[in-house]
């Protein structure tokens, strides 16, 4: 018995990502046509115009397309350079010593004093609060290590409203540090505040930067 195999071939799909790319493709196609026609140009008859003469006006068209493409690229670069840049990463640990925070009798904002990155200066290491400099989509992550004793219950707040949380309980018998992590994308407007709060009765531990708070702007959103 013979088995037959059926192969299917699909033609490639071309994606034009932007008006600038359209201009690039137009220039490439135009130049390719010129080269092909020039290389395959037959000897013209007595009453025929040479193809090379007919294409003599093409350089001006190519030049126009290149100028248009250059203008579009410069515009895109200008728009990109004008967008705000916001990113930060912080940790509890400020030196080589082990750092413990809590437990507290009431909910307490976690102040991450060790600033690793703070592009845009939107995070305040004195208060532990991030303030959105522009409206947009932001992504935040935070990790919480409880060490080998106690419990850790921390929440990430947006304007004092709980967004996501971490809950971990240590196992002293295991001798292993316990921790958790969480992250969320938030739609913020200018002035919105984001921070991490350690709930009453719980604690955090840091060693080698294992309890951290980070965030960055994915893209701005114009709300006007």
N, C-alpha and C positions, 0 to 999 in steps of 0.2 A: 504494500500500500504506500502510495506516495502522498506526502503532505505538501500542500501548496501554501505559500506565504504571500500575503497581499501587502504590498507596501503602499503607503499613502504619502504623497508629497504635497505639501502646501506651499504656495507661493509666499515669499516674504512680504510682510506688511510694513509699510513705511509710516512712520509717525512724524508729523510736523508739529513740533512742540511750541513754536512761537512764530510771530511774524518775522522776526529776525532770521529764523531758520528757513522760512519761505524764500527770503531774499538770497540766502546762501545757495539753496538748491537751484534757484532761478539762474544765478550766475554760473554755477557749475554746469548745468544743462546747456546754457547758451555757449559757454566756452567749448564744451565737448562737441556740440553741433558744428561750431566753427572749424575745429580741428579735423573732424571727420570729412566735412565738405571740402576743405582745402586740400587734404591728402588725396581724396578721390576725385579731384577736379579733372574732367575730360578736356580735351582740346576743343575750344569753342569754334563754332562754325563762323562763316563770314558775317552773318547777321545776328550773332549771339553775343551777349555780354558775359565776360568771364565771371565765374562765381566769386573769385577773389575780389572783383570790383563790386559785385553786389553786396558782399559782406564788409565792404570798407567802412560802412556807417556803424558797424557793430561796436567798435571800441568806445564810442560815445555812450552807447546804451549800457555797456558793461560798467563804464565809469559812473554813470548815473546810479546804477544799482549798488555799486560799491559805496558810493557816498551815502545813499539811503541806509544801507546796512550799517555803516559806521555810526551814523546818527542814532540809529535804534540801539545799538550796543552801548553807546555812551550814555543814552538815557537810562537803560536798564542798570548800568553800573552806578549811575548817580542815585537812582532810587534805592539800590541795595546799600550803598554807602551811607545814605541818609537814615536808614532804619536803626533804631536804638539797639544797643547790645547790652544784655542783662544776663549775668550768670554768677552764682556764688556757691561756695562749699565751705562748711564750717564743722568744727568738732568741739566736744566738751574738753578734751585733753589739751592743756596749754603747755605742758612740759613732759618730762620723761617719767613723772610720778603717776601712780594710779589715782584716778579721780572718781569720787563718789558724790552723787547728788541726791538728797532726800534720805529718808522719807519726810514729807511735810504734812502738817495738819490740814492744809487747804491746797486747792489746785494752784500750781505755780508755773509761770512761764519759764521754759528752759532757755537759758542764755548761753549760746554757744560762743565762747570767747575766742577760740582759736580760729581765726579767719585764714583759710587756705587760698580762696579766690573770692573776689568781690567786684566783679566787673560791673560798672554802673553805680556802685556804692548804694545799692538799694537795700542791702541788709545792714542792720544796726547792731554791732557787737555789744553795745552797752545795754540794749533792751531785749535782744533776741528776736526782734520783729523785722520782717521783710515788708517793705511798702512798695507797691507796684508803681513804677515811674510813668508807665504808659498802659493803656488798655491793650489786652491781648490774651493769647493762650499761653499759660505757663505750666511747666511740669515741675513738681516738687517730690522729693524723696526724703525719708528720714529713717534712721536705724536706731534701735534702742537695745542696749545690753544690760541685763539685770545682774550679771555676775553669777556667783554661786550661792547667793542667799537672797531672800526677800522676793518681791514681785515688782514688775514694771508695767505700768498702765499709762501710756502716753497717747495724746491725740494731736492731730494737726488741725488748726482752726483757720477759717477764713472769716475775718470780721467777727470773731468770737463764736462762730458757728462750727461745730465739729464736722469735718469732712471725712477723715479716715483715722484709724487708731491702730495701736500695737498693744498686745497684752502678752506678757511672758511671766512664768513663775519658775523660780530657780529650784534646782534639786540639789541640796547640800551634799547628799550622799554620793552623787555622781562625780563631784569635783570638776565638773565641766561648766564653762560659762554658757549662759543661755541668752539669746537675743532674737530680735525680729526686725522686719523691715516692711515698709509700705510706701506707696507712691500714688500720686493722683495728678491729673491734668485739670487745671482750674481756669475758668473764664473770668478774668479780672478787669476791672476798670481802674483808671488812674486813682491812686490813693487807697485802694484796697489793701488790707493788712493780713499777712499770713505768719503764723508762729506755731510753735510746738509747746504744749502744756503737759506737765507731769501731774497726774491726778493725785489727790490726797492719799496718803498711806503707801505710796509706791516710790521706787527709787531707780536711779540709773547709774551705770558704771562705765568708765571709759579706760581703755588701755590700748595703745597703738591705734587710736582713732577708729574705734568700732561703734561709737555712738555719734552719728553725724546728721546734719541737716543741709540739704542742697536744693537748688532750684535754678531754672533758667527760662528765658523767654523763647517760646517756640516760634511765634510770629505775632506781630502787632495786629490789632483789630481796630479799625477806625469806627468809632461809635457815633460820629457826628452825622 
